[in-house]
């Protein structure tokens, strides 16, 4: 993996310090694309089937390189095995946001799930973002697909 070219600067809440340690979150392996976020609350949280709940991640962040943002993804095992996923699909942490990161978890299983303080609940991946120039036009260029969507090519 290439060496880091920018910094992810963090502040930790008291719960974040307790659950991450003084170095904050870090990639689990040298080949990890991101780092785990932990549930940084005082007491366990019970999520009923279909329930969503805000979970503080115990940290705020600042990226020092322009053109980067943080993205919060579900942990694959937590979603596939336990049905706990990031509620909005992917959370976006804008580069100018300085508040505590909060992960909204959704219980998609048919059973209640308990999230305990310190549990790994999501993963943070830093990726490049690019904002285009916005131009309003009278018509868009034609393509073979056109306006076809929502399964217009079939299932086989």
N, C-alpha and C positions, 0 to 999 in steps of 0.2 A: 504494500500500500504506500502511496506517495506521502511524503512528510506534510504536515499541516502547514498551510501558507497563511492562515488567519487565526485569530483567537476567538474562542467562545468564552466571553467573560460572564461570570455567574455571581449572584448573591444568593445566599441560602437562608431560609427561615430557620428558627430553632429546630423544628421538626425535620427540615431538610438536612441540617447538619447531623442530626441524630441518625437519619436513615441512609444518607450517602457517605458520611464521613467528611473530613475537612477538604478533601480534593474534589468533592462533588461527583456527579455521575461521570462515567467513563465507558468507552466501548468494552464489551466483555472479552473480545478476542482481537487480535491484530487485523483480522479481516472483516470485523463488524462494520456495517454501514452506518450504524447509529449507536445510541446508548439508551439504556432502560431508564424510564421515569418511574418513580415510586410513589405510592400513596402516602402522603405525609400528613396524616391526621392523628388525633389523639386516641380515638377509639375505633373499633371495627365498624364497618358499614355493611348492612345487609341489603342486597338488591333483590327484589322480587322479580319473577318473570316479567319481562317487558318494561321494567323500571330503568330509568336513567338517573345518574347521580353525578354531581360535580365532585371531583377528587383533587385536592390541592397537591401539586407536585413538589412543593417545598423550595422552589427556586424561581428567580427571574434571570433573564439573559440579555446579553448584548453581543452582537456579531461585529467584529471590527473591519470586515471587508465588505464594501458595497456590492450589491447584487446577490446577496445570500439571504435566505430566510429559514426559519425552523418549521419542520412539518412533523406532526404527531400522528403516528400510525399505530394500529392495533398490534399487539404482540401475537404472532401467528399461533403459538400453542394455546394462549389464553382464549383466543377467539374460537379456534377449531375444537379444543377439548372442553372448555368451560362455558363458551357462549358469551364471554365478556369482550366487547369490542368498543372502539372509539365511536361514540354516538353519531357524530356527523360524518363518518367515513374517514376523513383526514382533517386534523386540526392544523390551521395555519397560524404561525407566530410571526407577525409582521416584524421587520427589522427595527422599527421605531417603537415597538411595545416594550415597556419596562416593568409591567406588573407581574405578579406571580403567575406562573403557568398553571392552568387548571385543566384537567382532563375530564371530559364528560364520558363516563362509561355507560353502556347500554347492555343489559342482560337479555340476550336473545335466546337463552335456554328456557326450558320448561320447569326449571327448579330454581329455588332461591340460591343465591351465591353470596358468600361473605368475603369482603376485601378487608384484610387486616393492615394495620399500620406497617409501613415498610414493604408491602408487597409490590412487585414489579407489575405495573398496570398498562404501560404503553411504551413506545420507543420514539425517541427524538432523532430525526435525521435532518442534517443541514444540507440544503441543496440550492443551486443557483436559480434565480428568478429573473425574468426579463419582461419589462413592461413595454409594450409596443406604443408607437404613436397611434392615436385614435383618429380615424378619418371616416366621416359619414359620407356615403356615396348614394347615388340614385339606384344602382343595381350592382349585384355581385357577379364576378366572373362565373360562367357556366362550367360545370364538371359533369362527367358521365353519371355520377351518383345523383346530382341535383339535390332536391330536398328530401330524398328517401332516408328514412331513419326508423328507429324502433322496430327492428327485425325485418326490414323490407327485403333482405337477401335470403330469408328463410332460415331453417334450422339445420339443413343438411347440405 
